[in-house]
Amino acid sequence: VINTFYFLICFSSLFQKSTERQNYLNAIALPTNLTSAAHYGINQFSDLSAEEFFYTYLRSFPTGNYTSNKPFKNSAQQYFLPLRFDWRDKKLVTPVKNQLSCGACWAFSVVGAVESAYAIKWHTLEELSVQQVIDCSYLDSGCNGGSTNGALKWLYQTKTKLVRASEYNFKAKTGLCHYFPKTDFGVSINGYETQDFSGTEDAMMKMLVDLGPMVVIVNAVSWQDYLGGIIQHHCSSGAPNHAVLVIGYDKTGDTPYWIVKNSWGTAWGADGYVYIKMGENICGYWSKVLLYLRKHSVPSLEERKKYNHGFATSTSFHGVHNLVENGGSGKNSKFRTAIWTSVVSVFIIMACWQVCTRVINYFSWPTTTSVNVQYVENIDFPAITFCNLNR
């Protein structure tokens, strides 16, 4: 009874603070257009304090990993782009996922970008394994946080093939890296770039239209109670702590906005999506580096055959993953397969020969119809000494 009473008091306090926070955020939006402004209310995170929400769903990203390796040069070039563009309209974006209490937004956003890049090139939408990236990306710390840049660097350097999500299911926790190839299917990347689009949103739009969805790091502290609408005023552009995927934009209304895919499930936000106002670096989406896959970054069928990488069980300790390669590339893998096939065949032939020999000897052994047994008494057998094994 005491525990129940204590729980009710704590829940009431959290609910009150949550309501106060929602009222504050909604009040800021009052001077703006109510039909498009963001609105906040009760959702699956309302029973969490701001601190619990931050430490469970948000992670600080190392700033060192986000130095742009290719600063974007702004020019006076005019881009002729549609007023509205959404990769979902082309059926090239996979459904929204739910990372649960696993701090792996970095992996979800990167895998989402690879999924769309593959779909754009091959016109086939495949859901790829996020758990494979969580377990195997040795540059990151699994569910304890990570770097989108580190994940893409790992994918690129190791030429790892991402398997289907159905083959390597999401467990919401960091596990041992394990992947034993069962099929020839796997998606790897052969290039990616990082850019800082500060003040060059038109260029960012062009990259989005030409190349596909982009991975973005943002400050999502104020997203806890988000229900829908366009975030315009109440989102910090400070230190990034969350990774998402920009999949489109809309400039047809009074308030142009980016269409952003999150990884908190479809019960959050606008069916799992969030809309962020364009032009003012709301939530810090372009003051930090964005990651996107290069054009033709997904290998062709011939190129994919060269990267026959698989990963066997490895050890994992405090986020440090030791990857054990299982298999190799192309001819070496076929050569090893031929050797193993030959060895196994020899053993099978030898075993069959032994069995056949025993059967033939059994049926060809001479038989007798009677046996004379002589009983002999008073024979002294020599003494037998047994070894004492316990000595």
Order of alpha helices (4+ residues) and beta strands (2+ residues): alpha-beta-alpha-beta-alpha-alpha-alpha-beta-alpha-beta-beta-beta-beta-beta-beta-beta-alpha-beta-beta-alpha
